[in-house]
Amino acid sequence: MDEYNPDIITVVDDDGVEHEFEELDRIETDDGKRYIAMIPTFSEDMLDESGELIILRVIEENGETILEPIENEEEFNEIGEIFEERLADLFDFEEE
């Protein structure tokens, strides 16, 4: 049996606070844009049971990797659909 070892990443927000997430998937589009799908990790001091899928754009700036929200609704919906298709076996997505 394969042992499950999640990819945990730590993100530092604008206030310098660290947050841990489990990386679920990454994609790169034909035009070179990169995106990541992740969910918050669950620990005793952070009880977030929403299980909400978080989708962010990955950019490189001055040699540093930055994760930023996708502000364009059309782009967000398009990328969200790609991740939903790829992750459908892992999660039950609710239709809005």
TORKOL-693426 format. One record per residue: x, y, z of N, C-alpha, C in turn. Coordinates in steps of 0.1 Angstrom, whole numbers, plus 5000, padded with zeros to 4 digits. Layout:
N
nu:X | nv:Y | nw:Z | cau:X | cav:Y | caw:Z | cu:X | cv:Y | cw:Z $
...
END
This chain:
96
nu:5008 | nv:4988 | nw:5000 | cau:5000 | cav:5000 | caw:5000 | cu:5009 | cv:5012 | cw:5000 $
nu:5005 | nv:5022 | nw:4991 | cau:5013 | cav:5035 | caw:4991 | cu:5009 | cv:5043 | cw:5003 $
nu:5020 | nv:5049 | nw:5009 | cau:5017 | cav:5059 | caw:5020 | cu:5015 | cv:5072 | cw:5014 $
nu:5004 | nv:5079 | nw:5020 | cau:5001 | cav:5092 | caw:5015 | cu:5009 | cv:5103 | cw:5021 $
nu:5016 | nv:5110 | nw:5013 | cau:5025 | cav:5121 | caw:5018 | cu:5021 | cv:5134 | cw:5011 $
nu:5012 | nv:5142 | nw:5017 | cau:5007 | cav:5154 | caw:5011 | cu:5019 | cv:5164 | cw:5009 $
nu:5017 | nv:5172 | nw:4998 | cau:5027 | cav:5183 | caw:4996 | cu:5021 | cv:5195 | cw:5004 $
nu:5028 | nv:5199 | nw:5015 | cau:5024 | cav:5210 | caw:5023 | cu:5033 | cv:5222 | cw:5020 $
nu:5026 | nv:5233 | nw:5017 | cau:5033 | cav:5246 | caw:5014 | cu:5029 | cv:5256 | cw:5025 $
nu:5039 | nv:5265 | nw:5028 | cau:5036 | cav:5276 | caw:5037 | cu:5036 | cv:5289 | cw:5030 $
nu:5025 | nv:5296 | nw:5032 | cau:5023 | cav:5309 | caw:5025 | cu:5024 | cv:5320 | cw:5036 $
nu:5032 | nv:5330 | nw:5033 | cau:5032 | cav:5342 | caw:5042 | cu:5024 | cv:5353 | cw:5036 $
nu:5014 | nv:5357 | nw:5044 | cau:5005 | cav:5368 | caw:5039 | cu:5012 | cv:5382 | cw:5040 $
nu:5004 | nv:5392 | nw:5036 | cau:5010 | cav:5406 | caw:5036 | cu:5013 | cv:5410 | cw:5050 $
nu:5007 | nv:5404 | nw:5060 | cau:5009 | cav:5408 | caw:5074 | cu:5021 | cv:5400 | cw:5081 $
nu:5027 | nv:5391 | nw:5073 | cau:5038 | cav:5383 | caw:5078 | cu:5033 | cv:5370 | cw:5085 $
nu:5020 | nv:5367 | nw:5085 | cau:5015 | cav:5356 | caw:5091 | cu:5016 | cv:5343 | cw:5082 $
nu:5021 | nv:5332 | nw:5087 | cau:5023 | cav:5320 | caw:5080 | cu:5010 | cv:5312 | cw:5080 $
nu:5006 | nv:5306 | nw:5068 | cau:4995 | cav:5297 | caw:5067 | cu:4999 | cv:5285 | cw:5059 $
nu:4995 | nv:5273 | nw:5064 | cau:4998 | cav:5261 | caw:5057 | cu:4987 | cv:5256 | cw:5049 $
nu:4991 | nv:5251 | nw:5037 | cau:4981 | cav:5245 | caw:5027 | cu:4986 | cv:5232 | cw:5022 $
nu:4977 | nv:5224 | nw:5018 | cau:4980 | cav:5212 | caw:5011 | cu:4979 | cv:5214 | cw:4996 $
nu:4990 | nv:5213 | nw:4988 | cau:4989 | cav:5215 | caw:4974 | cu:4982 | cv:5202 | cw:4968 $
nu:4972 | nv:5205 | nw:4960 | cau:4965 | cav:5194 | caw:4953 | cu:4969 | cv:5192 | cw:4939 $
nu:4971 | nv:5203 | nw:4932 | cau:4974 | cav:5202 | caw:4918 | cu:4980 | cv:5215 | cw:4913 $
nu:4988 | nv:5214 | nw:4902 | cau:4993 | cav:5226 | caw:4895 | cu:4990 | cv:5224 | cw:4880 $
nu:4988 | nv:5235 | nw:4873 | cau:4987 | cav:5235 | caw:4859 | cu:4994 | cv:5247 | cw:4853 $
nu:4998 | nv:5245 | nw:4840 | cau:5003 | cav:5256 | caw:4832 | cu:4996 | cv:5256 | cw:4819 $
nu:4991 | nv:5268 | nw:4815 | cau:4983 | cav:5270 | caw:4803 | cu:4992 | cv:5271 | cw:4791 $
nu:4986 | nv:5270 | nw:4780 | cau:4994 | cav:5271 | caw:4767 | cu:5001 | cv:5285 | cw:4766 $
nu:4996 | nv:5295 | nw:4772 | cau:5002 | cav:5308 | caw:4772 | cu:5013 | cv:5310 | cw:4783 $
nu:5016 | nv:5300 | nw:4790 | cau:5026 | cav:5300 | caw:4800 | cu:5022 | cv:5305 | cw:4814 $
nu:5009 | nv:5307 | nw:4816 | cau:5005 | cav:5311 | caw:4830 | cu:5004 | cv:5298 | cw:4838 $
nu:5008 | nv:5300 | nw:4851 | cau:5008 | cav:5289 | caw:4860 | cu:4998 | cv:5291 | cw:4872 $
nu:4991 | nv:5280 | nw:4876 | cau:4981 | cav:5281 | caw:4886 | cu:4983 | cv:5269 | cw:4896 $
nu:4978 | nv:5271 | nw:4909 | cau:4979 | cav:5261 | caw:4919 | cu:4965 | cv:5260 | cw:4925 $
nu:4962 | nv:5247 | nw:4929 | cau:4950 | cav:5245 | caw:4936 | cu:4954 | cv:5239 | cw:4950 $
nu:4948 | nv:5244 | nw:4961 | cau:4952 | cav:5239 | caw:4974 | cu:4940 | cv:5241 | cw:4984 $
nu:4942 | nv:5234 | nw:4995 | cau:4932 | cav:5235 | caw:5006 | cu:4940 | cv:5238 | cw:5019 $
nu:4933 | nv:5245 | nw:5028 | cau:4940 | cav:5247 | caw:5041 | cu:4942 | cv:5234 | cw:5048 $
nu:4954 | nv:5233 | nw:5055 | cau:4956 | cav:5221 | caw:5064 | cu:4949 | cv:5223 | cw:5076 $
nu:4946 | nv:5212 | nw:5083 | cau:4939 | cav:5212 | caw:5095 | cu:4948 | cv:5208 | cw:5107 $
nu:4948 | nv:5217 | nw:5117 | cau:4956 | cav:5214 | caw:5129 | cu:4948 | cv:5218 | cw:5141 $
nu:4953 | nv:5215 | nw:5152 | cau:4946 | cav:5218 | caw:5165 | cu:4944 | cv:5233 | cw:5166 $
nu:4954 | nv:5241 | nw:5162 | cau:4952 | cav:5256 | caw:5164 | cu:4945 | cv:5263 | cw:5152 $
nu:4942 | nv:5255 | nw:5141 | cau:4935 | cav:5261 | caw:5130 | cu:4925 | cv:5251 | cw:5125 $
nu:4913 | nv:5253 | nw:5131 | cau:4902 | cav:5244 | caw:5128 | cu:4893 | cv:5250 | cw:5117 $
nu:4898 | nv:5249 | nw:5105 | cau:4890 | cav:5253 | caw:5093 | cu:4884 | cv:5241 | cw:5086 $
nu:4872 | nv:5238 | nw:5088 | cau:4866 | cav:5226 | caw:5082 | cu:4859 | cv:5229 | cw:5069 $
nu:4860 | nv:5240 | nw:5064 | cau:4853 | cav:5244 | caw:5051 | cu:4858 | cv:5235 | cw:5040 $
nu:4871 | nv:5231 | nw:5040 | cau:4877 | cav:5223 | caw:5029 | cu:4876 | cv:5230 | cw:5016 $
nu:4876 | nv:5244 | nw:5016 | cau:4874 | cav:5251 | caw:5004 | cu:4886 | cv:5251 | cw:4995 $
nu:4884 | nv:5248 | nw:4982 | cau:4895 | cav:5248 | caw:4972 | cu:4899 | cv:5262 | cw:4969 $
nu:4912 | nv:5264 | nw:4971 | cau:4917 | cav:5278 | caw:4968 | cu:4926 | cv:5277 | cw:4955 $
nu:4923 | nv:5286 | nw:4946 | cau:4930 | cav:5286 | caw:4933 | cu:4937 | cv:5299 | cw:4932 $
nu:4950 | nv:5299 | nw:4930 | cau:4958 | cav:5311 | caw:4928 | cu:4967 | cv:5310 | cw:4916 $
nu:4971 | nv:5322 | nw:4911 | cau:4980 | cav:5323 | caw:4900 | cu:4994 | cv:5323 | cw:4906 $
nu:5003 | nv:5316 | nw:4900 | cau:5017 | cav:5316 | caw:4904 | cu:5025 | cv:5325 | cw:4895 $
nu:5032 | nv:5334 | nw:4901 | cau:5041 | cav:5343 | caw:4893 | cu:5055 | cv:5344 | cw:4899 $
nu:5065 | nv:5347 | nw:4891 | cau:5078 | cav:5349 | caw:4896 | cu:5081 | cv:5364 | cw:4895 $
nu:5086 | nv:5369 | nw:4906 | cau:5089 | cav:5384 | caw:4907 | cu:5102 | cv:5385 | cw:4914 $
nu:5112 | nv:5391 | nw:4908 | cau:5125 | cav:5393 | caw:4914 | cu:5131 | cv:5380 | cw:4920 $
nu:5129 | nv:5369 | nw:4913 | cau:5134 | cav:5356 | caw:4918 | cu:5126 | cv:5350 | cw:4929 $
nu:5115 | nv:5355 | nw:4932 | cau:5106 | cav:5351 | caw:4943 | cu:5093 | cv:5345 | cw:4937 $
nu:5088 | nv:5334 | nw:4943 | cau:5075 | cav:5329 | caw:4938 | cu:5064 | cv:5336 | cw:4946 $
nu:5055 | nv:5341 | nw:4939 | cau:5043 | cav:5348 | caw:4946 | cu:5030 | cv:5342 | cw:4941 $
nu:5021 | nv:5339 | nw:4951 | cau:5008 | cav:5334 | caw:4948 | cu:4998 | cv:5346 | cw:4949 $
nu:4990 | nv:5348 | nw:4938 | cau:4981 | cav:5359 | caw:4938 | cu:4967 | cv:5355 | cw:4934 $
nu:4957 | nv:5362 | nw:4939 | cau:4943 | cav:5358 | caw:4935 | cu:4941 | cv:5361 | cw:4921 $
nu:4932 | nv:5354 | nw:4915 | cau:4928 | cav:5356 | caw:4901 | cu:4917 | cv:5366 | cw:4901 $
nu:4919 | nv:5378 | nw:4896 | cau:4910 | cav:5389 | caw:4897 | cu:4899 | cv:5388 | cw:4886 $
nu:4903 | nv:5383 | nw:4874 | cau:4894 | cav:5383 | caw:4863 | cu:4885 | cv:5371 | cw:4865 $
nu:4872 | nv:5374 | nw:4865 | cau:4862 | cav:5363 | caw:4868 | cu:4862 | cv:5353 | cw:4857 $
nu:4863 | nv:5357 | nw:4844 | cau:4863 | cav:5347 | caw:4833 | cu:4875 | cv:5338 | cw:4834 $
nu:4887 | nv:5343 | nw:4837 | cau:4899 | cav:5335 | caw:4839 | cu:4897 | cv:5326 | cw:4851 $
nu:4892 | nv:5331 | nw:4862 | cau:4890 | cav:5323 | caw:4874 | cu:4881 | cv:5311 | cw:4871 $
nu:4870 | nv:5314 | nw:4864 | cau:4860 | cav:5303 | caw:4861 | cu:4866 | cv:5293 | cw:4852 $
nu:4874 | nv:5297 | nw:4842 | cau:4880 | cav:5288 | caw:4832 | cu:4890 | cv:5279 | cw:4839 $
nu:4899 | nv:5285 | nw:4848 | cau:4909 | cav:5277 | caw:4855 | cu:4902 | cv:5268 | cw:4865 $
nu:4892 | nv:5273 | nw:4872 | cau:4885 | cav:5265 | caw:4882 | cu:4878 | cv:5253 | cw:4876 $
nu:4873 | nv:5254 | nw:4864 | cau:4867 | cav:5242 | caw:4857 | cu:4878 | cv:5232 | cw:4854 $
nu:4890 | nv:5236 | nw:4850 | cau:4900 | cav:5227 | caw:4847 | cu:4904 | cv:5219 | cw:4860 $
nu:4906 | nv:5226 | nw:4871 | cau:4909 | cav:5220 | caw:4883 | cu:4898 | cv:5211 | cw:4888 $
nu:4886 | nv:5215 | nw:4886 | cau:4875 | cav:5206 | caw:4891 | cu:4874 | cv:5193 | cw:4883 $
nu:4877 | nv:5194 | nw:4870 | cau:4877 | cav:5182 | caw:4862 | cu:4889 | cv:5173 | cw:4866 $
nu:4900 | nv:5179 | nw:4869 | cau:4912 | cav:5171 | caw:4873 | cu:4911 | cv:5165 | cw:4887 $
nu:4904 | nv:5172 | nw:4896 | cau:4903 | cav:5167 | caw:4909 | cu:4889 | cv:5161 | cw:4913 $
nu:4881 | nv:5159 | nw:4903 | cau:4867 | cav:5153 | caw:4905 | cu:4868 | cv:5140 | cw:4913 $
nu:4877 | nv:5132 | nw:4911 | cau:4878 | cav:5119 | caw:4917 | cu:4881 | cv:5120 | cw:4932 $
nu:4887 | nv:5131 | nw:4936 | cau:4891 | cav:5133 | caw:4950 | cu:4880 | cv:5141 | cw:4958 $
nu:4872 | nv:5149 | nw:4952 | cau:4863 | cav:5158 | caw:4959 | cu:4849 | cv:5157 | cw:4952 $
nu:4839 | nv:5160 | nw:4960 | cau:4825 | cav:5162 | caw:4955 | cu:4823 | cv:5177 | cw:4955 $
nu:4823 | nv:5183 | nw:4943 | cau:4821 | cav:5197 | caw:4941 | cu:4806 | cv:5200 | cw:4941 $
nu:4802 | nv:5210 | nw:4948 | cau:4788 | cav:5214 | caw:4948 | cu:4786 | cv:5224 | cw:4937 $
nu:4775 | nv:5222 | nw:4930 | cau:4771 | cav:5232 | caw:4919 | cu:4765 | cv:5244 | cw:4926 $
nu:4769 | nv:5256 | nw:4921 | cau:4764 | cav:5269 | caw:4927 | cu:4752 | cv:5273 | cw:4919 $
END
